[in-house]
Amino acid sequence: MAGDPLPWDLQREVALIPNAIWEQGPEAVAERIAEIEAEWAVRKFPHAEELEQQEDGRFEVRHVPDTPPSAQYTPLDPDTALDAVISETSVAPKLVWDEERSVHRIAHDPPFNKETITFVINRLELLLAAAISTSRNGITEHAYEAILIYAVLADPHQDISLTATTLQDAWVSLDHNLSDPDPAYPSDPQHLNLRDALREAVEEICDNSVIATERCKKLAKMPNIPITREMRESATGLAEAAAEFTDEEAHAVLEADAEGIETDPHPPKSKVARFFNYVATIAKHAKETLDRAQGSVTYFAKLEKFVTKVTVWIKWLLENWPF
């Protein structure tokens, strides 16, 4: 929460932590608070949204109430799990195998003239600053939406679909925090203007990029992924194990996403999806390589170690993911 006051309902849950945990000391209390924050974030942010393009070209978000996965879906057979994970989480530039270098690399989006969206991006920076400086009990520089916007402003040359999905994450979250029956932010002009500018930025990008449109729609229909304590603890290990099979850029992305999963109570849905996608992509290639029995004994050992680590995540997905 980066020093900001905890929401009242979250404060109440922290206050109700059993005495037995408090008696175990600060580390046990901090661990339980992290679990409470993660559980709260999953409840606070809608599990799914529907992104629909209207006749006038505008996109509208419809928040879909939570429904237990078992009520909608049938869990997948383990043999098809990796393919399904890769398909369902493909909201970022893909990870592909480079035969010449024998590593996975990121397949970047086609070139995009970002001058077409310079105005809307610059406007976001101004509106965010205005909302932070003038609104009481509203968005702060440490808020989920602000962090996402700052990420886009800090890297103007990133892939256009990644810019679009990051801003969509911010837009959907802000819209939810303004329209919720118990709103987190006041519906003042500053917040409303920022929300509308986020929507317009996503629309402007999608009007000029087919791949951004496809990935934004997939992200909108994808449920939030609740992160368990075991997954947080193993994320960095997975990223480290993947270093052998990725180039420097892909590994850096995995490390950054793993750090967010490990430390952020509610990491951006788009970044969590990318981490799952890249890990599953590497695991699928590793499994295929093992099945073909290609490579040295040492390489086999590293592949098997990675697949073993991924198995924990895939097992959880099979039990919880609404395919």
N, C-alpha and C positions, 0 to 999 in steps of 0.2 A: 504493500500500500504506500510505500515510499514516503512515510512520515505524515500522510494525510489522515484525518480522523476517520475511524472505521464507521461504515454505515450502522445505523442503530440496530438493525436485525442481526448484523454480524457481531456487534459488540455484545449483544445478549447471549449469543451462542458461546462466545469466548468466556463470558462471565460464568456460564454454566458448566465449564470444564470441571470434571470430577476432582475432588480434593486429592485423590490418590495420584493423579497425574501431576498436580501442583507440587506434591511432596517429593516427586522424583527429580525436581530441579528444573532450571531454565531450559536445558536442551529438550527435555521431554515436553515441556509446555510449548516451546517454539515449534516443535514437530507437529503437535496436535493443532496449533493455530494454523499452520500451513495447510493441514488437511481440511480444517473447517473453511478456510478461505477458498480452497479449490472446490469443495462441495457447494459453497455459497455461489461461486462464480457460475457453476453449471446451472444452478437454479435461476440465477439473476439474468443470465443471458439466454435467450430462446435457443432451444435445441435445433431449430431449423427455421429458415425463412424461405419464402417463395419470391423470386425476382421475376416480375412480368413486365414486358414491354407493351405500353399502351399504344393506341392508334396514333396518338400525336408524337410518338417516339420516346416519350418519357418512361423511365423505369419506376415501378412502384414496388415496395417491399410489403409483404404480408407475413406477419409473424404467425407461425404454426405452433399450437399448444404442444407441450411435451406428450409423447405417447411411448410407453415402454416398447423397446425394440421387438420383444416377443409377440406383441400384439399386431405387428405389421409385417414382420419378416421371418424367414426361415434361415437359420444359421447355415453357412456354407460348409461344404466338404473341405477338409484341410488341403487336398490336392489342388483346389482351385482358389484357395485363399489369397495367395500372393497376387495372382492376376486380378482378382477382385479389388484388393487393396490399391493396387497401382491404378486401376481404372477409376475407382471412386474418389481418389485423392489427387487426381491430375489437374491441379489448379495453379501450377507454377511451371516454368520452363522445365522440360523433361531431362532426366539423366539418361545418357546413352553410352554404349560401350565403344571405345575407340580402339579398333583392332591394332593399329600401328603402335600405339603407346601402351596398350594392354591395361588401360584404366577407364573408369567411368568419367565422363565430363558432362557439363551442362550444355544442352542444345538451346542456345539463346533464340529469342523471338526474332522474326524478320525486322530489318531496320524500320524505325518509325520516326517521323518528323515531329519531334516534341514541341516545335514552335507552335503547332496547332493548339497545344494545351497550356502553353506558358502562362497565359492570362489567368486561367482558372486555378492553376497551381499557386501562382503568386497571390491570388485573391484568398486562397485557403490560409496562407501564412498570415495575412493581415487580419482575417476574421478570427482565426484562432487566438492571436494576440489580443484582439479586442474582447473576446469572450473571457479569456483568463484575467484580464486586467480590470474589467468593469462589472463582472457578474459576481454576486454574492452566493455562496453555497452551490457553486456550479463547477464547471470543468476547471481542472488545474493542469499545470505543465506535467504532472505525473500521472494524469488520468490515462486510461486505456486508449481513448480516441486520440488524445494529444500525442502519445508515444508513436502511434501509427502514422499520424500526419508528419511528425518530425522525421520519421524514417524515410518517407518519400522526399521530403525537402532536403535531407542530407545526401541522398543519392539520386540526383535527377537523371542519371544516365542508365539506371537499371532497366531491365526488360519491361516493356509497356504493359504486358499482362500482369506482372508483379505489382506495378504501380496501381493498376486498376483494382486488383483484388485486395490490396492493402487499404486503399481508400474506401472500398466497399465494406470491408471489415469495420472501419471507423464510422462510416455512414449508418450501417445497420445498428451498431452498438449505440450511437448517439440517438438515433430514432427511437430505439427501444427505451433508452433512459429518459426520453422526453415524454413518451406516450404511455409508459407503464402506469397502472393504477396507483402505484407508489413511486412516482418519478424520482430519479436520482438527481436530476438537474431541473432548474426552473425553466418554464417555457417563455423566456424573455427574448427580445429581438436578437440578442447576440448569439444565443444557442440555436435559434431557429434559422438565422442567416447562415450559420456555419453548417448546419445539417443540410440545408438546401444547396449550399455550395459544394458539399461533398457529393451529393446526388448528381449535380450538374457536371462535376469533374468526371465521375464514372460514365455518365451518358456521353460526354464529349469524347472520351477515349473509346468507348464501345462503338460509337458512330464511325470511328476511323480505323478500327481494328477488329477483325473477325475473331482472331484468337483470344483477344481480351474479352470479347462478348461471351465466347464459349466457356471460358474459365470462370468468369463472374457468375454465370448462370449455374455452373456446377457447384461453385462455392456456396451460392445462396441456398441450394437444395441439400447441401451436406450438413448433417447434424454436428453439433459441437462434440468434441472428443474429450470426455472427462479423463483427466490424467491421474492415475493412481500413484501412491507413494513409491511402489516398486518401479513403475515406469520412470518416474522422476530420477530415481537413484541410478537407473541403468542407462539413461539417455546419453550421458557423456561417454560411458563405456562403449556404447554402440558406435558413436561418432569416432572414437579412437580406433575401434576395430575396423571401421570402414576406410581408414586412412590408406591401408595397403592397396585398396581397389579403386581409389578416386584420385583425380588430379588435385592440385593445390587449391584451385578455386572451389571445386565441389566439396572438398573436405572442410574448407573454411565456412561454407554455408551450413554444412551439417553441424559443425562445432557451435556456430552461433545459434542455430535452432535448438540444439541440445541444451545449451546454457539457458535459453529462454524457458524451455520445458522444465528444467531443473529448478529455476529460481523464481519464475513469475507465477503468481497464484492463478492467473487466467491468461496464458499466452495466446497470441493472436491465432484464430482458427486457421488462417491461411498458412501460417508458418508451421503449425502442428501438422497440417495436412501434407505440406512439402516434406517434412521430416519423415513421416510415415511412408510417403511415396518413394523417396530416395532410398530409405532403408529396405523397403520391399523390393525395389528394382535391383539393388545390389544382391540381396538374398536370392532372388530368382535366378540371376546370372550365376551366383555361386553354386546353387543347387544343380543347375544345368551342367556346369563344369564338372562337378563331382559325379553326376550321373554319367557323363561322357568319359570320366577317368582321364582327363587331360591336365597335365601339369606335374610339377615335382612333388615329392613327399612333403617338403616344407610348405609349399603353396597349399597343398591339400589340408594340412593341419590348420593353416590360417583360415581357409574357407570354412572348414568344419566349425571352428571356434566362432566365426561370425554367424553362421546359420544357427548355431546353438543359442547365441544371444538373442537373435531375432525371433526364435521360436516362442520365447516368453511373451513377446508383444503380439505375435500372430495368434497365439492361443487366447489371449485376452480379447483380441478383435473378434475371433470366432464366437466368443461368448456374449459380446456386448455390442458389436458394430451392427447397425441396421441396414444390412445389404438388401 
